[in-house]
Amino acid sequence: MKNTALFCLGLLLTFGAMLAAQTPGPCIGRISNAAFVNWPQFHSDVCHTGYNASEFILSPANVGNLVLDWKYNTGIEVDLASPTVANGVVYISDEIKGVSALNASTGAKLWSFPIAGDGESAPAVANGVVYFGGGNNLYALNATTGAPLWIVSFPGYTFYSPTVANGVVYIGSEDHNIYALNASNGNQLWHYTTGGLLVSSPAVANGVVYVSSYDKSIYALNASTGAKLWSFATGGELASSPAVANGVVYVGSRDHNVYALNATTGAMLWSFETSYFEVNSTPAVANGVVYVGSNDGYVYALDAATGTKLWGSNIGASVESSPAVANGVVYLGAYDFKVHALSASTGDELWSFTTGTTVRSSPAVANGVVYIGSGDGYLYAFHLLGQ
């Protein structure tokens, strides 16, 4: 019996090592046996899928037992700022402290770095460096100490979420440009000018950068040179960030629609119209389903291939938060002052928690904990009762 148990254990360890050795391409769910599973950038990854395939602690069966673990008072609203998680540390930005690093288990502050100007950026963490936009600047800080490594200034506000991929930082600006910078030293590699503000976060997949603009278009640019590959015009301004999965770009528009575009050509594959309200939420994509919030008060689940509505869950208040999906559960904030957890398969509400005011922040889900900011100035962390 003992030998059988040891044999099974050996098989499990071998299988775990094989999974850990895999290097999945962009926009594919990650499997990890690391001590800490990360949510290191806005909407989880460089493709903005909003999906954590490595979360196995929380599930539809137990998420109803979530309780407040800790909350951190930033001193000012973090309604738009979204947390990121890397190597046991949570990073959150605000308009006073700039960015703060907290112990993910206790909420204890490790360090903070102040800035002058707005800080609504979700920090991006890569190779021991934290990147975030604040005011007219893009900052690179040592992830362990918070010490500045470099700071780059731009003509327009750049307090939106950067994306770091393959040694390059991509960030949009209110001066209508998307910038590509060397992640090591901040040197500008290229910039591309659109016809409007860029308040979304760029997505990167297979050598292409996808970015939404207030000029009502989404652009596909060569990630190395910035050369335009294609653009697609919608009927409204774009505040939703693009999400890329399996060769398709998904994005919401203020013309009330969610669009699915061929990632290579920009050709429209399908569109889904909500109830005549803006879609500012960034779609999440998991297991062949697109999840997105709308200002019509609903969260929608759409077939990723066809756009067919699978379900619509009536939250009863605007949803600008970008959903996070993990192990059969969809997490989001809303204008009803609540954080919600819904069944990914049915849309039924499994759990909710009331904060002090609106929750437009997008959640991060990692290691059995849900992190989200609120307009009441707190970053909240929820874990299972008894853990």
Secondary structure, 3 states (H helix, E strand, C coil): CHHHHHHHHHHHHHHHHHHHHCCCCCCCCCCCCCCCCCECECCECCCCCCECCCCCCCCCCCHHHEEEEEEEECCCCCCCCCCEEECCEEEEEECCCEEEEEECCCCCEEEEECCCCCCCCCCEEECCEEEEEECCEEEEEECCCCCEEEEEECCCCCCCCCEEECCEEEEECCCCEEEEEECCCCCEEEEEECCCCCCCCCEEECCEEEEECCCCEEEEEECCCCCEEEEEECCCCCCCCCEEECCEEEEECCCCEEEEEECCCCCEEEEEECCCCCCCCCCEEECCEEEEECCCCEEEEEECCCCCEEEEEECCCCCCCCCEEECCEEEEECCCCEEEEEECCCCCEEEEEECCCCCCCCCEEECCEEEEECCCCEEEEEEECCC
